[in-house]
């Protein structure tokens, strides 16, 4: 049973393949008809053969005209069921005209040769029509069955066992060709199904690409709107905030006169601290937005990484001492300068040291390392003895505004922008960032800057430089063990 009924969408394609094949080889079988007519002139009168040849040409012309009309018709206007009936009828007429050749009157002399010649010619035509019409089986049956039936009838009328054998051979060949045609039909149908699946996949990919492009466009628009909003809000917030900070500082320091009530002085100090916190948060948000938008421009200069780290430690000294923390420094006496932005290096060190102080319990230890690897790369690391970060929470901690469970439980969370800003600034310098943490074993953050940013030391100073003992392996910094007791 044909699969056309199950997949009606392919009926037009199958008809189109038949029509294209018919038009491509429109002259092949008429030429064969001329050859057959010339060959039969040895046994049959010319008048009968010319009449038969005329009917073949007329029926072929009707079939070709219908095929051209179908091909010129837009697909949306083509009724496939109706056109299949038209083409099947034309093919039936064409097959009938070819079948009539076996009934052409031949002389009694050498009748067997004439019948065998007609038999061979008709079987060739049946084979050719099977190849052309295999895409539409009803058309195939309409064109080939009349020829086989005509052969069987003509040989049955002849009444000789030889002709009966030829009739049996004709039926057998026809059945075999129909079997082959069904196989070709299934192959063509499978090809159309694969092509339809491919077209569907291509359409789906194009639709997905369109959706993706639209989502990207919206994301870019939203990001631009966010940047504009942050830029505008920073200006709108900083102007009154600077006034609040200035007046609160004047009032807390009693520049214009003493405050009678000490509670008011305490309130002014709280206002000033809150304002400083808010201003710092605004600056962090703006820095992160510029980094994410790729609009952060580095102002590079020679920087002493050890000096920057030492300066940040002094700024946060009081906070560390208030918690009884022991801050250990491992800075070499002489190091080459780093070609980087000093403000960015300062922000990196402040954020890392501030986080370490915030999450290290009282009487804990914070270890600061600055030095060179065996490859000559600049590195810094900050290690604490805090509770550590669960491995599953590290991606969340590294995301913007992300906070671990420890920060939420202790109320020490802050804005969740420190580490993303640090990583963004490190990436801008082409460096590497590594966070190593384990529950109840503390946290260590290691940052390394590429070799091309390390400024050359004088040969004498380089010869006297003492590499840290813990860096024996000449491997990437991410693989180095920077831990200290």
Secondary structure, 3 states (H helix, E strand, C coil): CCCCCCCHHHHHHHHHHHHHHHHHCCCHHHHHHHHHHHHHCCCECHHHHHHHHHHHHHHHHHHHHHHHHHHHCCHHHCCHHHHHHHHHHHHHHHHHHHHHHHHCCECCCCHHHHHHHHHHHHHHHHHHHHHHHCCCHHHHHHHHHHHHHHHHHHHHHHCCHHHHHHHHHHHHHHHHHHHHHHHHHHHHHHHHHHHHHHHHHHHHHHHHHHHHHHHHHHHHHHHHHHHHHHHHHHHHHHHHHHHHHHHHHHHHHCCCCCCCCHHHHHHHHHHHHHHHHHHHHHHHHHHHHHHHCCCCCCCCEEECHHHHHHHHHHHCHHHHHHCCCEEEEEECCCCCCEEECHHHHHHHHHHHHHHHHHHCCCCCEEEEEEEECCCCCEEEEEEECCCCCCHHHHHHHCCCCCCCHHHHHHCCCCCCCHHHHHHHHHHHCCCEEEEEECCCCCEEEEEEECHHHECCCCHHHHHCCCCCCCCCCCCCHHHCCCCCC
